[in-house]
């Protein structure tokens, strides 16, 4: 897979040399190239921004500079591997594991990192009109100073899904179960007693079925406490009687085939 990142802060992406993504690059699974947007400026001051039409605070990134950069990096939509343009922005669709899985299946992704108040809207309009796939993604409901950290997040999320990247494929299989709708259960390791805190007895019991049940109860209880949106989205047909008992203790009931919170 090839990934190009265009940014005015290429050093921000240095973290991608480390860890899993670094290994994927060394193993030849990921061809990652980071570009300085200012390489496509033409003026002496290497200007990438200007004042917003219509007024308002801050500066906007110029379409002409971005246009030249993307012409070079994205290629043509009818190339063998046309780039899928990914633009981090707080006004994007929220980036999820489903998007990471889809991007891991792409041959070529180009991430355009904005700064200031963002990139002139005509840049993504033109890429779409030229036939490129374009995804504008937010990594969550908070505001960063630019797209670089969001790019790191997304590249790590899809980079670790590339075949051959994760050392232990079992960890990905278990994870996709969790992604089927519940948060993970709490985990423990040695020592069994630490600072007066004991690992739950059931985990030391060797009783596999009880351990499985305990972990599922924990996952259900913490999902109910932290992510009611995920409980409401559960398929009731996939829940057993013990699940429904735990959920009832957490204030959920089945109504017309859907889970809903019990009114207090
Ligand atoms: C300028 O919060 B963010 C984000 C913020 C940004 C830009 C891109 C992404 C560009 N500010 O995800």
Boltz pocket constraint, residues with backbone or C-beta under 6 A from the ligand:
constraints:
  - pocket:
      binder: B
      contacts: [[A, 88], [A, 89], [A, 90], [A, 113], [A, 114], [A, 115], [A, 116], [A, 117], [A, 118], [A, 137], [A, 138], [A, 139], [A, 140], [A, 142], [A, 143], [A, 144], [A, 145], [A, 146], [A, 147], [A, 148], [A, 150]]
      max_distance: 6.0
